[in-house]
Amino acid sequence: MPVIVRLDKIMAERKISSNELAERIGTTPVNLSRIKKGHIRGIRFNTLEQLCLALRCQPGDLLEVMSEEDAQKEFGLDWSAED
């Protein structure tokens, strides 16, 4: 089951830019972009904590476990081919 990153949704709701959020949590806009797009294999708890503090949210607001079937419907990707 894929884990979907909903960071872009929370950022839009909070009206915060990638550059501003990256600065607040002490990372680069490139690293933040990789997190937003789900192009990461893992996330440090410290980074997750900083994101939650900066966005005033819970980890479950940022991450969602989705069935492969639902992910296929929503994103049109074959998640079974990923490692």
C-alpha positions, 0 to 999 in steps of 0.5 A: 500500500502506498503512502501518499504525501498530502503536504501540498494540500496542507500548504495550500490551506495554510497559504504558505509557499515552499520557500517560506516553509523550507526556511521555517523548517531548515531545509532547502526548497529542493528537499521540500519539493522532493517530500511534496512529490513523494520522491523520498524513501523515508522522512526523519521524525525531526523533519516531520515534527518541524513540518507539523509545528510550522503547519500546525497539523498532525502527521496524519494530516500530511501522510495517508495510506491508500490502497493500490487500487485507490492510488491507481484511480487517483494518480493513474500510476502502477504502485505495484511496480515501485520498491 
